[in-house]
Amino acid sequence: MQTIARNIERVIQAHIASVGTFTVKRALPDQQRKSVGPWVFLDHFGPFRVKPGEDGIGPHPHAGIETVTYLLSGRNEHTDSAGHRGIVGPLGAQWMTSGRGIIHAEYPRPENEAEMTQHGLQLWTTLPRDKKLMAPRYQRIDANDIPTITHDGVKVRVVAGVFENAIGPANVLMPTLLWHVTLAPNATFTAPIPHGHEVAAYVMGGSAAFADGLQTLGVGALVVYDDAAGDGEISEIAFRNSGGTPLDVMVLGGAPAEGPLVFQGPFVMNSVEQVRAAERAYHAGEMGTLNG
């Protein structure tokens, strides 16, 4: 069976946005690209030194999505109005399904000097149409629970989806992949992508070459691949560490989002009516309460 290399459809340069007490690099949504697979939001925060008791994201609502916080460094606490609480450290993840509506908060909780540096990603998925109003849930994913594939200067931590013989611990509601790839200098990563899946790669640290003739891309670049493979053909993506230090890239994707997508602040729904219903539910206290 023929293997086809996916071409680059678009390179999105993250812009600066304010969140809580700090700023982030925001790569999704973009004016020209609202989603990659089910992923509709990507914020890259840090590295910055936290101020315990001051920094963090206070109580706020979500509906129609999942929120995923993945830490490169630091220690993070999640609480929500459904009674869930979890703390994860470096290379762990908080994975919350908001469904019909929930209020949550996230704060840094460092216990040592190394954990004073906060660095990571927050991503959102949009839920499938038939899951938009499901009951909220929460998954705490410890770093030790994430399988790692290592060979030839390549390390892949499989948070969600399947890579080689590793299956990510995230209990996903639609075909989804989330892989943290670390490359030694000059190492190259290649991976087959299922037919029909959308996929992108976000540079979290270092510099990468994604194709012949393409200039090296650094932190804040989201490379979106096309889906040119035909029926029955296998497609693959590839990138190389073009720098002298380790390269960290988050590969994300999956089955295309079920649209239409209506964004309204912390809510992502399939219609204006659904967004308005979520707003009414929040203001009526139907999403519960959470003290700061």
Secondary structure as UniProt FT lines:
FT   STRAND          3..5
FT   STRAND          8..13
FT   STRAND          15..19
FT   TURN            20..21
FT   STRAND          22..28
FT   TURN            37..38
FT   STRAND          39..49
FT   TURN            52..54
FT   STRAND          57..63
FT   STRAND          65..73
FT   STRAND          76..80
FT   TURN            81..82
FT   STRAND          85..88
FT   TURN            90..91
FT   STRAND          93..97
FT   TURN            99..100
FT   STRAND          102..108
FT   HELIX           114..116
FT   STRAND          117..126
FT   HELIX           129..131
FT   TURN            132..133
FT   STRAND          137..141
FT   HELIX           143..145
FT   STRAND          148..151
FT   TURN            152..153
FT   STRAND          154..160
FT   STRAND          162..163
FT   TURN            164..165
FT   STRAND          166..167
FT   STRAND          176..183
FT   TURN            185..186
FT   STRAND          188..193
FT   TURN            195..196
FT   STRAND          198..205
FT   STRAND          208..209
FT   TURN            212..213
FT   TURN            219..220
FT   STRAND          221..225
FT   TURN            231..232
FT   STRAND          234..241
FT   STRAND          247..254
FT   STRAND          262..264
FT   TURN            265..266
FT   STRAND          267..269
FT   HELIX           272..283
FT   TURN            284..287
//
